């Protein structure tokens, strides 16, 4: 299986804890909605965006929910109102690589 390493972004301590807490809820099968998570159909089916607020910036974690795992596709600082096309394409490519490896 092909994996891409995503380094821990320079989030503040509280933002990292919130991200970890929300990812744990997802691993345990909870369905998250707004304001924490929203669907990202532009990326693919069962893809979502976690919304993490830090002291002065917002972070996003794009993830895919599979039957038995949560696949993190990207983590980035949110700079604009809409997720840029390059990020969407990168997430789509990573999702395809994951699905092909399964």
VOLO-477288 format. One record per residue (C-alpha): residue number from 1; x, y, z. Coordinates in Angstrom, 2 decimals, m for minus. Layout:
# VOLO-477288
<r><torpa>NUM</torpa><u>X</u><v>Y</v><w>Z</w></r>
...
This chain:
# VOLO-477288
<r><torpa>1</torpa><u>0.00</u><v>0.00</v><w>0.00</w></r>
<r><torpa>2</torpa><u>1.25</u><v>3.50</v><w>m0.83</w></r>
<r><torpa>3</torpa><u>1.23</u><v>6.03</v><w>1.98</w></r>
<r><torpa>4</torpa><u>1.98</u><v>9.72</v><w>1.93</w></r>
<r><torpa>5</torpa><u>3.52</u><v>11.22</v><w>5.03</w></r>
<r><torpa>6</torpa><u>1.73</u><v>14.30</v><w>6.29</w></r>
<r><torpa>7</torpa><u>3.83</u><v>16.18</v><w>8.81</w></r>
<r><torpa>8</torpa><u>2.21</u><v>17.73</v><w>11.85</w></r>
<r><torpa>9</torpa><u>1.36</u><v>21.30</v><w>10.88</w></r>
<r><torpa>10</torpa><u>2.42</u><v>24.13</v><w>13.16</w></r>
<r><torpa>11</torpa><u>m0.95</u><v>24.30</v><w>14.89</w></r>
<r><torpa>12</torpa><u>m1.13</u><v>25.61</v><w>18.41</w></r>
<r><torpa>13</torpa><u>m1.43</u><v>23.13</v><w>21.29</w></r>
<r><torpa>14</torpa><u>m5.21</u><v>23.55</v><w>21.68</w></r>
<r><torpa>15</torpa><u>m5.82</u><v>23.16</v><w>17.95</w></r>
<r><torpa>16</torpa><u>m3.77</u><v>19.92</v><w>17.87</w></r>
<r><torpa>17</torpa><u>m5.76</u><v>18.59</v><w>20.81</w></r>
<r><torpa>18</torpa><u>m9.05</u><v>19.48</v><w>19.12</w></r>
<r><torpa>19</torpa><u>m7.96</u><v>17.81</v><w>15.87</w></r>
<r><torpa>20</torpa><u>m6.92</u><v>14.68</v><w>17.76</w></r>
<r><torpa>21</torpa><u>m10.18</u><v>14.62</v><w>19.72</w></r>
<r><torpa>22</torpa><u>m12.30</u><v>14.98</v><w>16.57</w></r>
<r><torpa>23</torpa><u>m10.30</u><v>12.32</v><w>14.70</w></r>
<r><torpa>24</torpa><u>m10.75</u><v>9.96</v><w>17.65</w></r>
<r><torpa>25</torpa><u>m14.53</u><v>10.51</v><w>17.54</w></r>
<r><torpa>26</torpa><u>m14.49</u><v>9.67</v><w>13.84</w></r>
<r><torpa>27</torpa><u>m12.46</u><v>6.51</v><w>14.51</w></r>
<r><torpa>28</torpa><u>m15.07</u><v>5.48</v><w>17.05</w></r>
<r><torpa>29</torpa><u>m17.79</u><v>5.79</v><w>14.40</w></r>
<r><torpa>30</torpa><u>m19.31</u><v>9.15</v><w>15.34</w></r>
<r><torpa>31</torpa><u>m20.77</u><v>11.22</v><w>12.53</w></r>
<r><torpa>32</torpa><u>m19.67</u><v>14.84</v><w>12.80</w></r>
<r><torpa>33</torpa><u>m21.52</u><v>17.75</v><w>11.25</w></r>
<r><torpa>34</torpa><u>m21.18</u><v>21.52</v><w>11.21</w></r>
<r><torpa>35</torpa><u>m19.44</u><v>23.41</v><w>12.65</w></r>
<r><torpa>36</torpa><u>m16.75</u><v>20.71</v><w>13.05</w></r>
<r><torpa>37</torpa><u>m17.06</u><v>18.86</v><w>9.75</w></r>
<r><torpa>38</torpa><u>m18.68</u><v>19.24</v><w>6.36</w></r>
<r><torpa>39</torpa><u>m19.01</u><v>17.06</v><w>3.29</w></r>
<r><torpa>40</torpa><u>m16.49</u><v>17.53</v><w>0.47</w></r>
<r><torpa>41</torpa><u>m18.17</u><v>15.91</v><w>m2.56</w></r>
<r><torpa>42</torpa><u>m15.72</u><v>17.74</v><w>m4.85</w></r>
<r><torpa>43</torpa><u>m13.01</u><v>15.40</v><w>m3.50</w></r>
<r><torpa>44</torpa><u>m15.02</u><v>12.18</v><w>m3.62</w></r>
<r><torpa>45</torpa><u>m17.67</u><v>10.07</v><w>m1.92</w></r>
<r><torpa>46</torpa><u>m17.45</u><v>9.87</v><w>1.87</w></r>
<r><torpa>47</torpa><u>m14.93</u><v>12.75</v><w>1.93</w></r>
<r><torpa>48</torpa><u>m15.19</u><v>15.47</v><w>4.53</w></r>
<r><torpa>49</torpa><u>m13.36</u><v>18.49</v><w>5.86</w></r>
<r><torpa>50</torpa><u>m12.59</u><v>18.94</v><w>9.55</w></r>
<r><torpa>51</torpa><u>m12.59</u><v>22.60</v><w>10.55</w></r>
<r><torpa>52</torpa><u>m10.08</u><v>23.47</v><w>13.27</w></r>
<r><torpa>53</torpa><u>m9.70</u><v>27.00</v><w>14.64</w></r>
<r><torpa>54</torpa><u>m6.36</u><v>28.12</v><w>16.02</w></r>
<r><torpa>55</torpa><u>m5.47</u><v>31.37</v><w>17.77</w></r>
<r><torpa>56</torpa><u>m5.28</u><v>33.46</v><w>14.59</w></r>
<r><torpa>57</torpa><u>m5.90</u><v>31.04</v><w>11.73</w></r>
<r><torpa>58</torpa><u>m8.06</u><v>28.18</v><w>10.56</w></r>
<r><torpa>59</torpa><u>m6.89</u><v>24.70</v><w>9.62</w></r>
<r><torpa>60</torpa><u>m8.54</u><v>22.06</v><w>7.51</w></r>
<r><torpa>61</torpa><u>m8.12</u><v>18.29</v><w>7.49</w></r>
<r><torpa>62</torpa><u>m9.56</u><v>16.59</v><w>4.43</w></r>
<r><torpa>63</torpa><u>m10.44</u><v>12.97</v><w>5.21</w></r>
<r><torpa>64</torpa><u>m12.22</u><v>9.97</v><w>3.74</w></r>
<r><torpa>65</torpa><u>m14.37</u><v>7.60</v><w>5.78</w></r>
<r><torpa>66</torpa><u>m13.93</u><v>3.98</v><w>4.76</w></r>
<r><torpa>67</torpa><u>m15.63</u><v>0.95</v><w>6.26</w></r>
<r><torpa>68</torpa><u>m12.89</u><v>0.34</v><w>8.81</w></r>
<r><torpa>69</torpa><u>m10.61</u><v>3.38</v><w>8.77</w></r>
<r><torpa>70</torpa><u>m10.31</u><v>7.14</v><w>8.48</w></r>
<r><torpa>71</torpa><u>m7.92</u><v>8.20</v><w>5.71</w></r>
<r><torpa>72</torpa><u>m6.37</u><v>11.67</v><w>6.11</w></r>
<r><torpa>73</torpa><u>m5.85</u><v>13.09</v><w>2.63</w></r>
<r><torpa>74</torpa><u>m4.43</u><v>16.53</v><w>3.49</w></r>
<r><torpa>75</torpa><u>m3.89</u><v>19.05</v><w>6.28</w></r>
<r><torpa>76</torpa><u>m3.54</u><v>22.72</v><w>5.45</w></r>
<r><torpa>77</torpa><u>m4.00</u><v>26.29</v><w>6.62</w></r>
<r><torpa>78</torpa><u>m7.25</u><v>27.74</v><w>5.32</w></r>
<r><torpa>79</torpa><u>m6.56</u><v>31.01</v><w>3.54</w></r>
<r><torpa>80</torpa><u>m9.58</u><v>31.63</v><w>1.32</w></r>
<r><torpa>81</torpa><u>m13.31</u><v>31.04</v><w>1.42</w></r>
<r><torpa>82</torpa><u>m13.20</u><v>28.13</v><w>m1.02</w></r>
<r><torpa>83</torpa><u>m10.69</u><v>25.27</v><w>m1.05</w></r>
<r><torpa>84</torpa><u>m8.39</u><v>25.80</v><w>m4.03</w></r>
<r><torpa>85</torpa><u>m8.39</u><v>23.49</v><w>m7.04</w></r>
<r><torpa>86</torpa><u>m4.81</u><v>22.30</v><w>m6.46</w></r>
<r><torpa>87</torpa><u>m5.72</u><v>21.03</v><w>m2.98</w></r>
<r><torpa>88</torpa><u>m8.85</u><v>19.29</v><w>m4.31</w></r>
<r><torpa>89</torpa><u>m6.84</u><v>17.60</v><w>m7.07</w></r>
<r><torpa>90</torpa><u>m4.10</u><v>16.52</v><w>m4.62</w></r>
<r><torpa>91</torpa><u>m6.76</u><v>14.97</v><w>m2.34</w></r>
<r><torpa>92</torpa><u>m8.44</u><v>13.23</v><w>m5.29</w></r>
<r><torpa>93</torpa><u>m5.10</u><v>11.74</v><w>m6.37</w></r>
<r><torpa>94</torpa><u>m4.37</u><v>10.52</v><w>m2.84</w></r>
<r><torpa>95</torpa><u>m7.85</u><v>9.03</v><w>m2.57</w></r>
<r><torpa>96</torpa><u>m7.38</u><v>7.20</v><w>m5.90</w></r>
<r><torpa>97</torpa><u>m3.99</u><v>5.89</v><w>m4.77</w></r>
<r><torpa>98</torpa><u>m5.55</u><v>4.64</v><w>m1.53</w></r>
<r><torpa>99</torpa><u>m8.46</u><v>2.97</v><w>m3.33</w></r>
<r><torpa>100</torpa><u>m6.17</u><v>1.35</v><w>m5.92</w></r>
<r><torpa>101</torpa><u>m3.96</u><v>m0.04</v><w>m3.15</w></r>
<r><torpa>102</torpa><u>m6.91</u><v>m1.67</v><w>m1.41</w></r>
